[in-house]
Amino acid sequence: MELDYLLDFMARLAANNTTAWMAGHRPDYQRARAACTELVRQVLAQAAATDPDLAALTPADVLFRLHKNDRAHRDPEPYKRRMGAGLKRGGRHAPRAGYYLAIQPGGRSWLGAGTFHPTPAMLAAIRQEIHYNAAEFHRQRQAPELLRYFPAGLDTTGPQLTRPPRGYAAADPDLAWLRLKTFGLNHFYPDADVLAPDFVAQVVAGIAAARPFVDFLNEALPETL
């Protein structure tokens, strides 16, 4: 597994993020993609024992495209600066909570857990579950094993409502959580950790630590979303 090559390729792409450069380095991209594919294959194989929802997945089900599909008009870069995957039942775009693994040089490689771009229907279901089952929500987000791997806890720095969600009172004791538009946990890896022999084991350990919280979110989501 050539994770050193993957990091090097992503660093070179960041410095030459054009379609012309990519066209001239297609074999390099394919070699880097193969390294990422093998990483994801190993993570899925080992993490299936931790979360059976991952057992039937293949790298093709979960790997994201490198090309920016929804590039903003003023964004001149056609390619992402990371290569990664969305590990969840149904594949990378399934409307569920799950895990996200990305490789990006400069200490930006990342394991995420939760849901980072929930639809309005997903948000409504999660907020309702927090409102009805607040004690379990707080137990899961404060679980010692979760915080050992994700010490910052649930990320509250992302987008959120300025007012209470429709149907919730301004005096609701959980308003700070109900206003969130994303429910995710983050763990970043220095490049040295990505290159360490136990990197896959570290990722799998993070998935195991986050699974109860991810399960809490998914229990709130109807299968029809």
C-alpha positions in Angstrom: 0.0 0.0 0.0 1.8 3.1 -1.3 0.4 5.7 1.1 3.7 7.7 0.8 3.1 7.9 -3.0 -0.6 8.9 -2.4 0.5 11.8 -0.1 3.2 12.9 -2.6 0.7 12.8 -5.5 -1.9 14.9 -3.5 0.8 17.4 -2.6 1.8 17.7 -6.3 -1.8 18.1 -7.3 -2.4 20.8 -4.8 0.5 22.8 -6.4 -0.7 22.0 -10.0 -4.5 21.9 -9.8 -5.4 22.1 -13.5 -6.9 19.7 -16.0 -3.9 20.1 -18.2 -1.5 18.9 -15.4 -3.8 16.0 -14.6 -3.9 15.0 -18.3 -0.1 14.8 -18.3 0.1 12.8 -15.1 -2.7 10.3 -15.6 -0.5 7.2 -14.7 0.5 9.0 -11.5 -3.2 9.6 -10.6 -4.0 5.9 -11.3 -1.2 4.8 -9.0 -2.3 7.1 -6.2 -5.9 6.0 -6.7 -4.9 2.4 -6.4 -3.1 3.1 -3.1 -6.3 4.8 -1.7 -8.4 1.9 -3.0 -6.3 -0.6 -1.2 -6.4 1.5 2.0 -10.2 1.6 1.9 -10.4 -2.1 1.1 -8.3 -2.9 4.2 -10.3 -0.5 6.4 -13.7 -2.0 5.2 -12.4 -5.6 5.8 -11.3 -4.9 9.3 -14.1 -2.5 10.3 -16.8 -4.9 9.3 -16.3 -6.7 12.6 -16.9 -3.4 14.4 -19.9 -2.3 12.3 -21.6 -5.0 10.2 -23.2 -2.3 8.1 -19.8 -2.0 6.3 -19.5 -5.7 5.6 -21.1 -5.8 2.1 -19.4 -2.6 0.8 -16.6 -2.5 -1.7 -14.2 0.4 -2.5 -16.2 1.2 -5.6 -19.3 1.8 -3.4 -17.6 4.3 -1.2 -14.8 6.1 -2.9 -15.5 9.7 -3.9 -14.5 11.2 -7.2 -11.5 13.4 -7.2 -13.1 15.9 -9.6 -15.2 18.6 -8.0 -18.8 17.9 -9.2 -20.3 21.0 -7.6 -17.4 23.5 -8.1 -18.3 27.0 -7.1 -18.2 29.5 -9.9 -15.2 31.3 -8.4 -13.3 28.2 -7.5 -10.5 27.8 -10.1 -9.4 24.3 -9.0 -11.1 21.4 -10.7 -9.9 18.8 -8.3 -10.2 18.2 -4.6 -7.1 18.4 -2.4 -8.0 15.1 -0.7 -8.8 11.6 -1.8 -11.3 9.6 0.3 -14.4 7.6 0.9 -17.8 7.7 2.6 -18.1 4.5 4.6 -21.8 3.8 5.3 -24.5 1.3 4.4 -25.8 2.1 0.9 -22.5 3.7 -0.2 -21.0 7.1 -0.1 -24.1 9.1 -1.0 -26.6 7.2 1.1 -28.8 9.4 3.4 -27.4 8.0 6.6 -24.7 8.8 9.2 -21.4 7.0 8.7 -17.7 7.4 8.6 -15.5 9.4 6.3 -11.8 8.8 5.5 -9.7 11.2 3.5 -6.0 11.4 2.8 -4.5 14.9 2.4 -0.9 15.9 3.1 0.1 18.5 5.6 -1.6 16.8 8.5 -5.0 17.1 7.0 -5.8 13.4 6.6 -9.0 12.9 8.4 -11.5 10.4 9.9 -15.0 11.8 10.3 -18.0 10.2 11.9 -21.6 11.3 11.8 -23.4 13.3 9.1 -21.8 16.4 7.6 -24.2 17.3 4.9 -27.6 16.1 6.1 -30.7 16.8 4.1 -33.5 18.9 5.7 -35.5 15.6 6.3 -32.5 14.1 8.0 -32.0 17.2 10.1 -35.6 17.2 11.2 -35.4 13.5 12.2 -32.2 13.9 14.2 -33.5 17.0 16.0 -36.7 15.2 16.9 -34.6 12.2 18.3 -32.5 14.6 20.4 -35.6 16.3 21.7 -37.3 13.0 22.6 -34.2 11.1 23.8 -31.8 13.8 25.1 -30.4 11.7 27.9 -29.2 9.1 25.4 -27.9 11.7 23.0 -25.7 13.3 25.7 -24.6 9.9 27.0 -23.4 9.0 23.5 -21.7 12.3 22.6 -19.9 12.3 26.0 -18.9 8.6 26.0 -15.3 8.2 27.3 -14.3 5.9 24.5 -15.6 8.4 21.9 -13.8 11.3 23.5 -10.6 9.3 23.8 -10.5 9.1 20.0 -12.3 12.4 19.2 -11.3 14.6 22.1 -13.0 17.7 20.7 -16.3 15.9 20.8 -19.2 16.8 18.6 -18.1 19.7 16.3 -20.1 22.9 17.1 -18.1 25.2 14.9 -20.0 24.5 11.6 -23.1 26.1 10.2 -26.1 26.4 12.5 -29.4 28.2 12.8 -29.5 31.7 14.4 -33.0 31.0 15.7 -34.7 27.9 17.2 -35.7 25.3 14.6 -39.4 25.5 13.7 -41.4 23.8 16.4 -38.9 24.1 19.2 -38.9 26.6 22.0 -36.2 29.2 22.6 -36.0 27.9 26.2 -35.4 24.3 25.2 -32.4 23.1 27.3 -30.9 21.4 24.2 -31.3 24.4 21.9 -27.5 24.7 21.3 -27.6 21.2 19.8 -30.9 21.5 18.0 -29.6 24.5 16.1 -26.8 22.6 14.5 -26.9 21.8 10.8 -24.2 19.1 11.0 -23.6 16.4 13.5 -20.0 15.2 13.1 -16.8 14.2 14.9 -13.3 14.9 13.5 -9.9 13.2 14.0 -6.9 14.5 12.0 -3.7 12.6 11.4 -0.2 13.9 10.9 1.5 12.6 7.8 3.7 10.4 10.0 0.6 8.6 11.4 -0.7 7.9 7.9 2.7 6.3 7.0 2.8 4.3 10.3 2.4 0.5 10.1 -0.7 0.6 12.4 -2.6 3.3 10.4 -5.4 1.0 9.3 -5.7 -0.3 12.9 -6.0 3.3 14.2 -8.7 4.1 11.7 -10.6 1.0 12.6 -10.3 1.9 16.3 -11.8 5.3 15.6 -14.7 3.7 13.8 -15.3 1.4 16.7 -15.3 4.4 19.1 -17.7 6.3 17.0 -20.1 3.5 16.2 -22.6 4.0 19.1 -22.9 7.7 18.3 -23.4 6.9 14.6 -26.0 4.3 15.5 -27.9 6.9 17.6 -28.1 9.2 14.6 -29.1 6.4 12.2 -31.9 5.1 14.6 -33.5 8.5 14.1 -33.5 8.2 10.3 -36.3 6.4 8.5 -35.1 4.0 5.8 -37.1 5.9 3.2 -35.1 9.1 3.5 
